[in-house]
Amino acid sequence: MTIKVGGKTWTIKRRKMPDHWGRADWPERIIWIDSGLSGNSLANTLLHEVAHAADYETEEVRIEVLAAAQTQALVKLGFLSEEET
């Protein structure tokens, strides 16, 4: 699957990732997501890595806050379940 981030095409792929839940690979423009994630954890990790793809210089703590807030908004709007928050 591909998405546009800042006008650039990024590919989203899943694989087993023992040390991380996700990773934005800038040189390859691939967003890697751990294949074991589902539900809100998957959504939060995807939002987190898309934010890294949009701006790799943003501090990690800001990315974490942004992804958590977006995930919470998706729960409140009914797109994600309340049980995992």
N, C-alpha and C positions, 0 to 999 in steps of 0.2 A: 504494500500500500504506500502511496506517496501523498505528501501534503506540501503546500507552499508556505514557507516561513520567510518573511521579509523579501519576497520575490524570488526566493531560491527553492528549488525542489529538494525535499528531504524524503528519504525512504524510512519507513517504520518497520522494524523487524523484531522478532521475539526469539530468544534463546535462553538457555539456562545460564544464569549469572550468579555464581556462588558468592561473590564479594559485593555486588551492588544490585539494586532493584532496576536501575536504568543508567543509560549513558548516552550523551550526545557526542557523536564522533564528527567533529567539524571537518577534517580533511576529506572524509568520505561522504559527508552529509547523510549519515545514517543515525537514526534514533533507535537504540537498542533497549528493549524492555524485557525484564525477566519473564520467562515463559510460565513460571509458577504463580504469577500474580493474577488476581481477578477482582472484580467488583470495585470498590472504592480505592483500594490500594493500587489497582491497575490505573484507574482514572487519575489519581493523584500523581503517580509516577509519570504517566504520559504528559500531564500538564507541566510537571516539573521539568522534564527533558525538552519539551517544546519551548519553554521559557529559556532554557540554556541555548537552544538552537537559534532563538531570536536574538540573544545577546550573550555571548560567552563571557563577557567581562563583568556581568552582574554578580555581586557577592552571593555566595551560597545561601546565607541566611535570608536574603531578600527573595531568592527563588523559592525557598521553602515556605515562607510566609505567603507568597503569591499563590503557589499551587494549593496550599491548604485552604486559603480563602476561596479559591475557585471551586475546589472540591466541595466545600461547605455550601456554597451557593447552589451547586448542582443537586445536592441533597435536599436543600430547602425548596427548590423548584420541582422536586419529584423525579429528576433524571437518574438519581442514584438512591440506594436504599439508606434508611436512617440507621439500620442495625450495625453498620460497620464504622460509624463515626465515633 
